[in-house]
Amino acid sequence: MAKGFLPVTREEMEERGIDRPDFVYVIGDAYVDHPSFGHAIISRVLEAHGYSVGIISQPDWKDDRSIDVFGKPRLAFLVSAGNMDSMVNHYYVSGKRRKEDAYTPGGQMGKRPDHAAAVYGNLIRRTYRDVPVILGGIEASLRRMAHYDYWSDSFRRSILLDSQADLISYGMGEKSIVEIADALASGLSVRDITFVAGTVYKTKKPEAVYEGVRLPSYEEMKADRKKYAESFFIQYNNTDPINGNVLMEEYPGGVYVVQNPPQKPLTMQEMDDVYALPYMRTYHPSYESQGGVPAIREIKFSLISNRGCFGGCSFCALTFHQGRTVQVRSHESILEEAKLLIQDKDFKGYIHDVGGPTANFRAPSCQDQLVRGVCKNRQCLFPKPCPHMKADHRDYLQLLRKLRALPGVKKVFIRSGIRFDYLLADPDDTFFRELVKHHVSGQLKVAPEHICDAVLKRMGKPENAVYERFRKKYEKLNEELGLKQYLVPYLMSSHPGSTLKEAVELAEYLRDLGYMPEQVQDFYPTPSTLSTVMYYTGIDPRDGKPVYVCRNHHEKAMQRALIQYRNPKNRELVKEALIKAGRTDLIGFGPKCLIRPEKGGQEGQQKVRRDGVQKAKWDGAEKGGRSRSEKEGAKRRKKTIRNVHQKKR
């Protein structure tokens, strides 16, 4: 393998002695040759198997010539919208456009189109009608079958059809892309590549599909949302490579979109091999003059230790993308990468993260998964931990100890998610204690998401009593270790099942806790999650029961404001929400009240204090004690009193 970046221009390709690349990879992100970027992994894996790849990053989709950089590839075009779904990348849940794209040079917004994978596929088709087009990446993976699209509020076809592509390689794709490449290199037509695990293809011959399970047709689901809920739950229960079935979805014109079961999980050796490939570990040097690629800052000094997640959160798409079987790298592989970080000129001694989708998952939840696959219609942690689940942090703890012992390492942080119910299920407290002592940067971020059990049930999260046990134990360990560290709970407003009643209960909980979050995540309906299906259909696919769904943007704003009720800017929204919820008892001067009454009277006399000190409390609520604003306010008041006394004298 040649050293250096993969070619992004014809000149760079010719310097490598390549006249015509086997694959041209069209991507919606800037080209970053780092294993945290899907396009880097797929390109390097293909290169390791003897295939050449040219990269076209963020082509101008309005110009057909923009994908003609390398001419016609020998085998196929590969297409990915990027590390994020392009619509999530572009828009807040409110529909407002984001101002920065972290995956673009200089953070510039607007360098990729909406629904980028479909647009790029059609862009290629206008010039190269007979070249295979293969989609991959998160956007194609989660839109591989008919799905609800939040941004257009519409029920869309499989992206395979909308993009005019031939195949989708869904999931992580290392195994499937090599099988596809080998099949194409052998002379097989892309139309005949119907046997690769982890792929989706289209056919007009459903009788040729072996043991395919027929889902409701696209037209049936479009006409009846309940049909879509039923279809999605079938898909949800067929995401395992061992026990998953072939699924078929019919479209008008006799076209069937066929999904093969997922590719098998990577073994530890296969994971090690992927992360040992010769990545340059940064963005292409051509971006330097534009300020580089902002996304590199988040991952440059972090280590990926695992893939997959058996947590089963309803609002998370990991089940559909990486699967529920946890795959891990060896200690040796991770330590070798850590040594590369230490050698970097910008390394200051801090490893920012060691984890993955859930940091403290370092093995499948039980050994049965490796033989029979993950259970259908049953989760490992929800609603209670499965008795067959083995909660064991010893391997992860040993890894962290080895990383801490490396020369040049001052601190190893864990910033990716800690699953606290799994942590509590471990009878040995050693990891919990060392987590608190060595791996928290002042604040530990966890995701209880809500406190009302009715909402948590729809979220697929443990009941609030579990989080309370975790919170108290965390505080106790900090006290025993003589540390003053805080919990930062991630909270979500407007999730299906959450009415204003539950939002008020969450506000009361935060009041009693004395905690005000700086950020709140309003539920974001992204493709291929149970929660998004609930949002669209009003039905929980797991039990078929109706679910309350907050779709009104104003009510969403009220639910969000209640969580941040101390922020003076939210006062009117909080007041309106309390009135609508029938909780005017929380408007007043008592210690349990969330907001003061209208101006005038006693409140009017306290206006200065409310507008000044209350805002200071808001600013400092995250850290506990008095904030900088409070202290400055106190200094100003003392100065004023001192001046008054001086005048009297």
N, C-alpha and C positions, 0 to 999 in steps of 0.2 A: 504494500500500500504506500502510495506517495504521501509524504508529509505535507502539512499545511492545510489551509482551508480548501473545501471543495470549490470547483470553479463556478463563478457567477457571471463570467463573460466568456466570449468565444476565445479571447486571447489567453485567458487563464486555462481554458480547456486544452488549447493547442500546446501550451507550455507543459502540460502533463502528457503530451503525446497522444491525445484523444482526438480523433477526427469527427466522430459522431458518438454521442453518449448513448448508453443503453436506456437510461431513464432521464427525463427532464422533470424536475420536481418544482411545481408551482405552489408557492406558499404565501399566506396572507400576513405572516410576521416578517420582520427583518431576519436575516440569516444569522443565527447565533449558534455556534458550534459547541454546544454544551448539552450534557445528557438530561438536563431538565426540559429540553425542547424536543418535542416529538419528531420534528423534521430532521434534527441532527442524529437521533438514534436510528431512524429508518434509513437515512442516507449512509451512515457508517456501517450498519448491518449489511446493506446491499454491497457496499464497497468491500467489506470483509469476505463476501462470497464471490468476489471477482467481477462485480458489475460496476460500471461507471455511472456517475450521477452528476448532472448539471443543475444548479439551483437558479430559479427565477423567483426573486423575492418581490412581493408587492407590485405586480405588473399593473400598468395602466389599463383597467378593464374597458376603457372607452376606445382603446386603440388596438386593433387586431394584431398589429406588428409587435406588440409588447411581449407576446409569448413566442416570438420567432427568433429569440436570441441564439439558440443552438440549432435551429432548424428542426427537422423531424427526428425524434429519438428512434433508436433501433427497435426498442421493445414497447415502451408505453410512456404516457404522461402520468405522473402522480400529482394529486391535488389535495391540499389541506388548507383550511381557512386559518389555521394557526393554533396556538396553545389554548385559545378560548373560542367559544362560539362567537361569531362576528357580531351578533346582535347584543349579546351580553357585553362584549367589548365596546360597543358604540353607545349603549343607552343605559340610563338608570331605570329602575323599576317604574318611576314616574313617567317615563317616556322622554325625559329630557336628555339631550345628547351630552355625552361626556366630553370634557375639554382636553383630556390627554389619553394617548394610547401608549402604554408602557412598552409595547412590543414593536414600536416603530422608532426609527432614529429620531432623536431629539424629542420624543414623546408626541410627535405631530399626529393630530387626528385627521382622518379622512383619506388615508393612504390605501385603504381596502374598501370594497363595497359591502353593503348589507348583504346577508346571505351569501357570503363570499365563495363558498365551495361550489354552489350552484352557478354563480356568475362566472367563475373561472372555468368550470366545465363547459359551459356554453361558448365562452370565449375561444377555447381550444377547438371546439367542434366546428366553428365557423371557418377555420383555416385547415384543420386536419381531420377530415371526416372518417378516415379509415384507420386512425391510430387508436389503440386501446387507451381509455381514460379510467384511472383507478382512484377512487376517493379514499381518504383516510383522515385521521385526526378527530378531535372531540366533536366538532360540528357534524361531520358526516356520521360518526358513530352513534350519536344520540338522535339523529334524524333519519335513521336507516329505514324505519317503517313509517306508516302514516302517523302523524303527530299533531298536537295542538301547538300553534305558534302564537305566543302571547303578544308580540309586537304588532302583528296584523290582525289579531283576534280572529284567527281563521284556522280551519282544520286542513292541513296540508298533506300532499302526497309524500311518498318516500322521496328523499333527496336523490336517490338513484335515478328516478324518472325526471325530476325537475332539472337535473344537471346534465342529462344526456350521457352520463357515464356508463361504463360497462360493468364495473364491480365496485363494491365497497369493502375495504379491509377495516373491520371495526375492532374496537378494543385497542390494545397496545400494539399489536400487529407485527412484532418481529418475526414470528414463525410464519404467519400467513403471507407476508410480503415476499419472503424467500421462496416459498412454494409457488406463488404466482410467477415470480421471476423465472424460476426454473422451468415452469410449464410453458411460458412464452418463449424462452430460449430454445426449448426443444421443438418449437414449430407449431405448438398447439394453438388453435384459435382461441381468442379470449372468450368467445361465445360457448366454448366447450369446457371452460374452467368453472365447473359447478360443484367440485368435490372438496374444495379447500375449507377447512374449519376456520371460523372467524371471518367469513365473507358473506356478502349478500349479492345475489345476481337476479336477473330477470329472464323470464321464459314465457313462451306461449304453449308449452307442452307440460301441463301440470301432471299428466299421467306418468311422466318420466321422473318425477320427484319421488324418491324412495321414502315411504313412511312419513310423508309430510303432514303436519297438523294444520288444517285449514282454519285460519282466523276469520272473523267476520270481514266481509269485503269493504273496500274503501267507501263505496256508495252507501252500504248499510250503516257504517259508523258515522258517516257524514250526516245521515238522516236521523240517527238515534244515538245520542251521546252515551246511553247506557251500554250500547254495543261496544263503544270504544273502551269504556271502563272494563268490560269483560275481556276484550282483546288484550288490553294492556296487562291485566293480571296474568293471563296465559303467558305473555312474553316475560313478565317478571319472574315467573316460576320456571323459565327455561333459559336461564342465563348461566347455567353450569355446563362445562365441557363434558362431564361424565354422564349426567342424566338429562341434559337438555335435548329437546327434539328439534327437528327441522320444521320451520314455520313458513306458511304460505299466505300471502295477502293478495286478493284479486282486485284488479282495476278494470275500468271500462276498456273495451277492445280486446278482451281475453288475455291481457298481460298479467302475469303473476310476479310479484316480488318475493323471492325466496331467501330466507335467512338460515344459513347453516349454524350448528352449535358453535360456541366460542372456541378459539384456539386453546390448547392445554396450557395451564400455568407453567411459567418458566421454572426449571429446577434452580437450585442455588448456583450450580456451576454455570448454567445458561445466563442467569442474572449477572454473575461475576464477569462473564465474557462480554456482555453488552456494555457494562460500565468500564471495562478495560480498553475499549476501543480508543483510537488516537484522536480524541477530541481536542480542539484548540482551547476550549473552555472559556471562550469569550466571543464577542460579536466580530463580524468581518471588518477588517481595518478600514474599508471604504466608508464606514459610518462615523469614523472618528471626528471628521470635520463638522458633522452635524450634531455632535454632542454625545455620541454613543447611543446605546439602547438602554433605557431606564430599567427594564425588567432584570437586567443582569445583577443589579444591586441587591435584589432580594434573594438571589440563589448563589451568588458567587462563592460565599463561604459557608454554604449549607451542604449537608450530605443526605442523599436519599438512601434509606436503609430497607424499605419495604414497598410493596404494592398490594392492592386489593384491600377490601375492608368488609368484615362481617358485622359491622355496627348496625347497618340497615336503617339509617335515618330516611324518613319518607321524602324529604326535600333534596336528597343527595342523589346524583346520577352515577355514583361509583359502581353500584351494582350492575348497571348496564354497560359501563365502560371498562373498568378493571376487574370486575367480578368480586365475589365474596371470599374467594380462597386467597389467603395471605401468602405472598411470595417474598423471599428475603435474600439479601446478599450476605456473603460470609463476612466474618470479622476482618479477615485478611484483606478482602477487597475494599472494604470501607476504610480501613487503616491506610492502605496504599493511597487512596484518594485524599485522605486527610493530610498525608505527607506532601501531596501536590499543593494543597491549600497553604500549608505552612511555608512553602518555598515562594509563594506569590509575594511580590514586592509590597503589595497593599495589605497583606495580612497583619493584623494587630494583636493576634493571640486569641481571638474569639471565634469559635465555631458557632454559627448562628442557629443551626438546627441539625438534629439527627432524627429523621423520621420519614413520614410518608403521609398517606391519607389519614391514618391514625398512628401516632408515633409509637405507642406502647403495644402494638400488635407485632409480634416477632415470630409467629407461628400460626398455622391453621387453628381454628378454635377447638377442633377435636380431630383425632386420627381418622375417624370414619369418613371425613370429607375427602381424603385422598383416595379412598376406595370406592365409596358410593356417591360422592359428590355432596354438595350442600343440600340441606333438607328443603323440600318444597313445602310451602304453606307453614313454615316455622322459622323463626329467627333465633340467632344464637344468644342475644342479649335482651330482646324485647318479647313480651313485657317483663319477664324475669330472666335472669341468666339460666341457660339450659343446664341441667344437671350433668350433661356429658361434656360441657365446655371446660377446658383446662386453662385457668387463669394463672399464668406463670411469667414473672418478669426477670427471671434469673439471667437468661441469655442477653436481654437488652441491658441489664445492669452491668454485666461483664464487659459488654461492648463500650458502654459509657466510661467505665473505669479505665479501660485501655486507651480511650481517646484522651481522657483527662491526663494520663501519664505521659503523653507524647511531649518531647522537648519542644518548647515554643508555644504550647497551648496554655493559656491562662484560664479559660473558662469554656465550658461546653453547654450551650443553652438548648432547651427543647421548646420550640415555638410552634411546631405543627400540633394538631389536636391530640390531647390526652383524653382517652375515654375513661371518665372517672368511675363509671359503674363497673367496668372491667378491672380497674385498679382496686376498687373495694372488694371485688370478688377474690382477689389474691389473699390467701390467709397469712402470707409473709409480708410484713410492713417494711422490709428493708429497702425496697425500691422507692416507696413513698417517702421515706425519711431522706434518702439520698437525693431524690428529686428536689425536695424542699431545700436541702443543704447546699447542693452544688449546681443545680440546673435551672434555677429561676432567676430572671433578670429583674428582680424587684416586684414583678407582677406575673402571675400565672394566668394565662388565658384558657378558659374552659367554656364549654358550650351547653349549658342547661337548656337554653333557648326559651323556656317559659317556666311558669310555676304552677299552672293549673293542670291538674291531671287529665282533664277532658281534652285539652289541647295537646298535651304531651303524648297522649294515646294516638292522636292523628299524626303526630310528628314521628312516631316510632321511637320516642325517647323514654328513659326510665321516669318513674313518678318522682315528684319533687322531694319526697322524703329521702331518696337516694342522694340527691344533690346536697340536701341539708346535712346528711351524715358526712359527706365528703368535705363540705365547707367547714364544719366544726373540727373535723380531724386535721384539716390543713392548718387551721388556726392554732390548734393544740400543738402540732409539730413545730410551727414557727415559734411558739412561746417556749417550748422545751429547748429549742436550738438557739434561743436568744436573737431571733431574726424578726424584722418588721417588713414582711412581704404581703402583698395583697392579691386577692383573686379578682380577675376581670372577667365577669360572665358575659358571654355573647347572648344577646336576646333578640328575638324575632317578633315583629308585630304582624298582624293581619294574616297569619297562617290559617288555612282552612280549619274551621272549628272554633276560631277565636272571635267572639262577639265583643261589644263594648263592655259587657259584664266581666269577661275574663281579662280584658285589657285594664280595667279598673283594679281588679284583684292583683294584677302584676304590679301596678303603680303602688298599691298599699304595701305589698311585700317589700318593694324597694324603699319605701318610706321607713318601714320598721327596721330595715337593714342599714339605713343611713347611707345608701349607695345610689349615686346617680350616674348612669352610663353616658359617656361622651358620644358614643355611636350606637345606633340601633339599625338592624337590618330589617327593612320591610320585606315581607315574603316576595320572592322573585320567581315567577313560574317559568322555569327553564325546561327544555324538552326532555322527555323520558324520565320523569320522576313521578312517584306516587302522588306527591302533593300537587303537582301540576295537573294531573288527571282529576284530582278532587276539585281543583280550582275550575277547570273547564266543564266538568260533568255535574258537580255537586254531589258526587257519590264517592264513597271510599271503596276502591276496587277490592279491598281485602274482605269486607263483610257485606258489600252491596247496600249499605245504609246511607241515607242522605246526610250531608254535611253542610253546615252553614259556611258560606263563602263571602268574604268581604271583597267586593269588586269596585265599590264606589271610591273614587280617589279621595274624596273629602273625608269619608269615614276612615280610610287608610291613614290619612294625615292625623286624625284624632287619636287613633290607636297608637300611632308612633309618638305623638305629643304626650300622651299619658305616661309613657315610660320616662320621658324627660320633662316631667311636670314642673321641675324647679326652674327651668329655663324661662326667663321672663317673656321671651318671644312666643312661647307656646301657651300663654295664659288663656287667651280667648278660645283656642281650640280645646284646652283642657276643661274650661268652664262649660262649653257646649257639650262635650262628651259626658261630663258628670250629670248635666241636666237630662240628656237623652237616656242615660243609663239609670235614671232615678236615684242618683247618689249625691243629691245636693247637701247631704250631711257632711260631705267632704269639702264643702266651701265654708270657711269660717276662720276663727282664730284659735281653735283648739289644737292640741298637739297632734291629733290624728288627721287634721285637715290637710288637703293638698294645696289649696290656693286660698287667698284672702277674698272677702266679698268685694263688691264694687267700690270705687273710690268714694271718699267722703267719710265723715265721722272719724273714728279711731284710725281707720286705714289711711285716710288722707293725712293725718298727723304723722303717720309712720312712713310716708311716701319715700322720703330721702333714704331712710334705712332700708326699705324694701328694694328700691332701685339700685342701691349701692352694695349693701352688705349681702342681700340675697343673691345678687349676681356674683359676688365674691365666693359665696358658698357654692354656687353652681360651678364656678371655675375650678374650685379646689376639691370638689366632692370625690374625684377619682383617687386622690392620694391620701385622703383622711386628714384630720386635723385642720389647721388654718392654711388656706392657700396664700399665694403671694399677693393676690388682689385683696384678701382680707387683711393681711398684715399691712399693706400699703394704706388701706382705708383706716386701720387703727392708728397708724402713724399720723395720717392727716387729721383725724379727730383729736389726737393728743396735741398736735401743733395748734389747732384752732383753739382748744381750751387754754393752752399756754399763752397764746396771743391775747385772749380775753382777759386773763389774770394780769398780764403785763399792762394792758390798757387801764384796768381798774387801779393798779398801783400808780 
